[in-house]
Amino acid sequence: MRIEDILLENCVISEIQSKTKKGVLNELIGVLKEANLISSAQDALRVIEEREKFGSTGIGDGVAIPHGKMKGIDTFLCAFGRSPDGIDFDAVDKKPVHLFFLLIAPENSVSIHLKLLSRITKILRDSLFRKKLMELKSAHEIYLHIIEEDKKI
């Protein structure tokens, strides 16, 4: 499974407005709700916040991959957001986070969930890719760049 299989262009936010961790999560979940991919934003937020209690998904280098497993869905859901100013997301390196990939998986999808997290992590390890994501002007350009990079894996 590739990122293009789960990330819709209308689930890309080129400029996150929130300045808090919970606000960012709400914005990312909000685009999933607007796209009619989830029925309850509250349930999705609860799943992500429960996962965050085990440790921050802010993995360093300005990146966070909040994720969790949710009952009642049968497909993977993904949203991407960019914060030009950066957000305190309790990242492991204590630096602000600029790039957010939110992933919600069906409850019984351990293997594919881990493979998708690995794909996302792999493309975000590339500092040139991260730099380009910060430079692009629109959600459309960001979406295309993510899909193009994922195809290289």
C-alpha positions as CSV (number, residue, x, y, z in Angstrom):
1,M,0.0,0.0,0.0
2,R,1.3,3.4,-0.9
3,I,0.6,6.9,0.5
4,E,-1.3,7.8,-2.6
5,D,-3.8,5.0,-1.8
6,I,-4.8,6.7,1.5
7,L,-4.0,10.5,1.2
8,L,-6.6,12.5,-0.7
9,E,-5.6,15.9,-2.1
10,N,-8.4,17.6,-0.1
11,C,-6.8,16.2,3.1
12,V,-3.7,18.3,2.7
13,I,-3.4,21.6,4.6
14,S,-0.8,23.9,3.3
15,E,-0.9,26.3,6.3
16,I,-2.0,25.0,9.6
17,Q,-3.6,27.8,11.6
18,S,-3.4,26.3,15.1
19,K,-0.6,27.0,17.5
20,T,-1.2,24.1,19.9
21,K,-0.8,20.3,19.6
22,K,-4.5,19.7,20.2
23,G,-5.4,22.4,17.7
24,V,-3.2,20.8,15.0
25,L,-4.8,17.4,15.7
26,N,-8.3,19.0,15.4
27,E,-7.4,20.6,12.1
28,L,-6.0,17.4,10.6
29,I,-9.0,15.4,11.8
30,G,-11.3,18.2,10.6
31,V,-10.2,17.6,6.9
32,L,-11.0,13.9,7.3
33,K,-14.5,14.9,8.6
34,E,-15.0,17.4,5.8
35,A,-14.1,14.7,3.3
36,N,-16.7,12.4,4.9
37,L,-14.0,9.9,5.7
38,I,-15.0,9.7,9.4
39,S,-18.3,10.1,11.1
40,S,-17.0,11.3,14.5
41,A,-14.1,13.8,14.8
42,Q,-14.3,13.3,18.6
43,D,-13.7,9.6,18.3
44,A,-10.8,10.1,16.0
45,L,-9.2,12.7,18.3
46,R,-9.7,10.4,21.3
47,V,-7.8,7.6,19.4
48,I,-4.9,9.9,18.5
49,E,-4.7,11.4,22.0
50,E,-4.7,7.9,23.6
51,R,-1.7,7.0,21.4
52,E,0.1,10.2,22.3
53,K,-0.1,9.2,26.0
54,F,2.4,6.4,25.3
55,G,4.9,9.0,23.9
56,S,5.0,11.8,21.5
57,T,4.8,11.0,17.8
58,G,7.0,14.1,17.2
59,I,9.9,12.1,15.8
60,G,12.3,15.0,15.4
61,D,13.6,17.1,12.5
62,G,10.4,19.1,12.4
63,V,8.2,16.0,11.8
64,A,5.3,14.4,13.7
65,I,3.3,11.4,12.6
66,P,0.3,11.2,15.0
67,H,-1.5,7.9,14.5
68,G,-3.8,5.4,16.0
69,K,-6.2,2.6,15.4
70,M,-10.0,3.2,15.3
71,K,-13.0,1.0,15.6
72,G,-15.7,1.2,12.9
73,I,-13.5,2.0,9.9
74,D,-12.4,-0.4,7.3
75,T,-9.8,1.7,5.4
76,F,-6.8,3.7,6.3
77,L,-7.2,7.5,6.6
78,C,-4.5,10.1,6.2
79,A,-4.1,13.8,6.4
80,F,-1.1,16.0,6.0
81,G,-0.5,19.5,7.3
82,R,2.3,22.1,7.3
83,S,3.0,24.8,9.8
84,P,5.5,27.4,8.5
85,D,6.0,28.7,12.1
86,G,6.2,25.3,13.8
87,I,4.3,24.0,16.8
88,D,5.5,22.7,20.1
89,F,4.5,19.0,19.7
90,D,6.6,17.5,22.5
91,A,9.0,16.2,19.8
92,V,11.9,14.0,20.9
93,D,14.4,16.6,19.8
94,K,12.4,19.4,21.7
95,K,12.3,21.4,18.4
96,P,9.1,22.8,16.8
97,V,7.2,20.6,14.4
98,H,6.5,21.9,10.9
99,L,5.3,18.7,9.0
100,F,2.4,16.5,10.2
101,F,1.2,13.2,8.8
102,L,-1.9,12.0,10.6
103,L,-2.7,8.3,10.1
104,I,-5.7,6.5,11.3
105,A,-5.9,2.7,10.8
106,P,-8.6,0.1,11.1
107,E,-8.4,-1.6,14.5
108,N,-7.1,-5.0,13.3
109,S,-4.5,-3.8,10.8
110,V,-1.2,-4.2,12.6
111,S,1.0,-5.3,9.7
112,I,-0.2,-2.7,7.1
113,H,-0.3,0.0,9.7
114,L,3.4,-0.5,10.5
115,K,4.3,-0.6,6.8
116,L,2.6,2.7,6.2
117,L,4.2,4.3,9.1
118,S,7.5,3.0,7.8
119,R,6.9,4.5,4.3
120,I,5.9,7.9,5.8
121,T,9.0,7.9,8.0
122,K,11.2,6.9,5.1
123,I,10.3,9.8,2.9
124,L,10.4,12.3,5.7
125,R,14.0,11.3,6.7
126,D,15.2,13.0,3.5
127,S,16.1,16.6,4.5
128,L,15.9,17.8,0.9
129,F,12.3,16.4,0.7
130,R,11.4,18.2,3.9
131,K,12.9,21.4,2.7
132,K,11.0,21.3,-0.5
133,L,7.7,20.6,1.3
134,M,8.3,23.8,3.3
135,E,9.0,25.8,0.1
136,L,6.0,24.7,-2.0
137,K,3.1,27.3,-2.3
138,S,-0.1,25.3,-2.5
139,A,-1.7,22.2,-1.1
140,H,-1.9,20.8,-4.6
141,E,1.9,21.2,-5.1
142,I,2.5,19.6,-1.6
143,Y,0.2,16.7,-2.5
144,L,1.9,16.0,-5.8
145,H,5.4,16.2,-4.2
146,I,4.4,13.7,-1.5
147,I,3.0,11.2,-4.1
148,E,6.0,11.6,-6.3
149,E,8.4,11.0,-3.5
150,D,6.5,7.9,-2.3
151,K,6.8,6.4,-5.8
152,K,10.6,6.4,-5.4
153,I,10.4,3.9,-2.5
